[in-house]
Amino acid sequence: MEYIGIDLGGTNIRVGGMDENENITFEYKEPTFQNVTTSEDLYNKIKNLIKKVPNYEEAKTIGMAVAGSVNHDTKQIVTARNISILKEYPLVEKLTKEFQKPVFMENDARVAALAEAVSGRGKGKNIVCYITISTGLGGGIISNQKIYHGSHFLGGYLSRMILDGTNTSDSLISGTALCRFAKEKIDSNIKTTKELFELYKNENKIAIEIIEDFKKNLVALLLNVSCTFNPDIIVLGGGVLESKEYFLEEVKEQFKEKAHPLAQNTIIDIAQYKEPGIMGACLLAKMQQ
């Protein structure tokens, strides 16, 4: 076990180990907030989960994916909707002291982007854009196997991209957004995007309007990304893509029709990893050493 990876989300914490050949040889998960009330409780849970990794003492480095934005100067989480108790908590400092080895922390979407760029669909490509459309919308840009951060660590935060002059991509395209539109316009009992897409399949008029808007906004996001970063490939992941048969081919066709001639051949593909956090976190640990 050469590298340890932690995927810290609002629902679960996953911990894993990777060998020198980039094989994940151990994985384990627990609910994030089970028996957790304070930031100290959560720190202790993370610490104890790391100790479940076989031969954890021999690992060279530890990588951590977190559901929030990270200030790499302070090495702290600065915004975190689902793990807010760790905001500005000295997690990296304490783990480094506890395990006496380097610890690296990064936003979870960027870590997922790293996994896809290094060993997933973007392997062998110079510039890889990753977009996850799940409960929220997230993204990351990898250039020559390095995460693009921007001047204030906000680079590649595609959730904040404005698509219609007013609203962000997260508020228009995410699974939460789609469910909100469905609840407001169709039925307050709708709980999942799968239910919405089923209504779309059955030609519910309002569901069709919602999904048509979704497709239009997704095309706009892809076009903006293609002009801003000019990637070799855009990799799409997240739970909403489980319903890709209802929108993806049409989105790809519209993208090709509207894209700049130099971007028309941009590859748009589905993520290789359903749960990229552990792989990405371990690769972060390996590539930062």
N, C-alpha and C positions, 0 to 999 in steps of 0.2 A: 504494500500500500504506500504509494509515493505522495499522493495528494488527497486532501480531504475537501469535499464540497458541501456547502449548506445552502439550502433553498428555503428562505424564511418568508412565508406568505401569511396572509391574514387568516387562512383556514388551517393549513398544515405546515409543519417544519419537516423537511426532508434532509437527511444527512447521507453522504455516500463517500466512497473511496475509489480512486482511480490508480491504475498501475502505470508504469513508464510508457507502455504501449497504448495508452489512452483507452484502456478497457475499464469499464465500471465494474468493480468486483464485489461491491457491497452497497446495499441501500436499505434505509429504514425511515419510517415516518411516524409522527405523532401529531395530534391536534395542537395547534399553536397555543391556544388559551386554556387548555385543560389544566386545571389546578394552577393557573397563572392569574395574578391580580396586579402585581407591580412590575416595573422594569427590572428590578432585581430578580424577581421570580422567573421572568423570561430569560434573563441572562443565565441563570442557573440551569434552566432547562436546556438551553443551547449547549452549555458547557458539558452537561451530562450526556447529551446525545452524541457529541463529538467523541466522548469516551467509549461509546458503543462500537465505534469503528475498530475492527481488528488491527492491532499493532499501531494504534493512532500515534503513539509516542515516536514512531519512526518516520512519520510523514514529514516531508520537507516544508510544505506550506499549506495554508488553509485559505480557501476562497469562499466568499459568501455572497449570495444573491438575495437582495432585500426588496420588498414591495414598497419602494419609496425612492426619493431622490437623495443623492449622496454628495456631500461637499468633500472633495478629495484633499483639500488643504487641512481641514479639521478632522477628517476621517470619521465623520458623524452623519447620521441621517438628518436631513433638514426638513423634509416633508414626507409624511407617511400616513395615508388615510386609514389603512387597516392595521398598522402596527405603531400607532401614534405614541404608545408608552415608551418607545425607544428613540423618540425624537431628541436629538442632541445628547443622547446617552453615550458614554465612552466605551462602546461595545468592542471596537477594534483594539483599543488600548488594553482593556481588561483581558480579552482573549489572548492577546499577544503575551501579556505577562503570565497568564495562567499556563499556557502551553509552550512558552519559550520558543516560538517560531513565528515567522511572518504571517500576518493575516491581512487579506485584501477583501474589500467590500465594494459591491457595485449594484446598481439598479437591476432588477430581475429581467426586464425586457432586454437590456443591453447584454446581460449574461446569456440569455437565450439566443440573441443575435450572434454572439461569439460561438456558441455551440453549433449553430447552423453554418456559420462561415468557415469554421475550422474543420468540422467533421460531418456536417450535414449537407443540405442541398447546395450550399454556396461553396463547398470545398473546391479549391483550385481557382476561385474567382478573386479578383483584386478588390472590388468594392461590392459589399453585400448589404442590402437593406432588409431588416426583419420587421414585420408588423404583426403584432398579436391582437386579435379581435376576440375578446372574451368578456368577462364581467366589465372590464374597462378596456381601453385601447392603449397599447404601448408600442414602443419601437426602439430600434437601435441601428446605428450605422457602423459597419466594420470596414476599415480601409487597410489592406495589406495585413490582415489578421490583428489589427489594433482597433480598440474602441475609440470612436470619435466622440470627444467630450465637449468641444467648443471652448470659448474663453471663460465661461462661468459655469461649466459642467451641465449646460442645458442643451448641448448639441444632440440632435436626433430625438428630442422629446416630441414625437409626432402627435401625441395626444393633444398638444396645445395648438396645432396648426389650424388656422381659421379656413373654413371651406366655403362659407356662403356669405362672407362679409361680416358675420356676427358670431356664429357658433363654432366651437372647436370640433375637431374630428371625434374626440371622446364623447361629446354630447350629442353627436349625430349618428355615429356608426357603431359604438360599443353595444354589447349585449344588453347592458343596463338601459341604454337609450332606446333600443328596439323594444324592449319589454315595457318601458314607460309609455312609448307611443301606442303600443297595443292595448295597454291598460286604459289609457285615456280615451282612445278612439273606438275600441272594439268591446273589450270585456275586462273589468277590473280584476277578474280571477285568473287571467293569464299570468303564468309565472316564468315561462322559459321561451327562448327564441325558437325552439323546436315546435312549440305550439303555434307560434306566429307563422312559421314557414309551412306548417301543415294547413293552416287556413289559406295561405297564399296558393298552395298546391290545389286546394279545393275551390279556388277562384273567388274567395271572399273579396269583395270590392275594396274595402278599406285596407285589408292586408296587402293587396296588390299595390295600393298607393304607397304604403309604408315601405315595402320592399323596393319599389321603383325608386323612391327617394334614397334609400340605402345604397342601391347600386350606383346611382348618379353621384352620391357623395364619396363612395369608395373609389370610383373612377377619378374624381377630382383629387383625392388624396394621392393616388398612384401617379397621376400626371404631375402634381406638385413635387413629389419625391423624385420623379425622373428628371425634372429640370433642376432641382436644387442640388442633388447628389450625383446624378447620372450613374446609377449603379449598374453593375453587370447583371445583377439578379435581385428581384424583390421576392422575399420568402414570406408567405402568409401562414400564420398559425393561430391557435386559440379555438375555443369552443364553438364560436359562430361558424367556423369553417367546416364543422361537421354537417352543415346543411349546404355545402358548396354546390351541390348539383342544381340548386335553384337560382344561382346567380353568377358563379365564377366564370364560366365560358363567355357569357354575355359581357361581363366586366372586362375580360381580357380583349374581346373584340372591340369594345368601345375605346379602350385604352389605345389599342393599335391604330384605330381610325383617327384619334385626336392628338396623339403624341407627336412631338417634334420628330422630323425625319431621322435625326441622329439617335432618338430614343425608342423608335418603333420596334426594334429587335430586343429590347430589354426583356429578359426572361422573367416570367411571373410563375412561381411554383408554390406547392404546398410544403410546409415544414416536414422535415424527416422525423423530428422528435415531438412526441405528444407532451412529454414532461421534460423540457430541456434544461431545467434548473440545475440539477446535479451535475450533468455533463459540463454545462457552461461554467459553473462555479469551480469545478475541478480544473478545467482548462484555464480559467482566470488564475488559479493558484499556480499552475504550471508555468504559464507564460509570463508571470510577474516575478518569478524567482530570480 
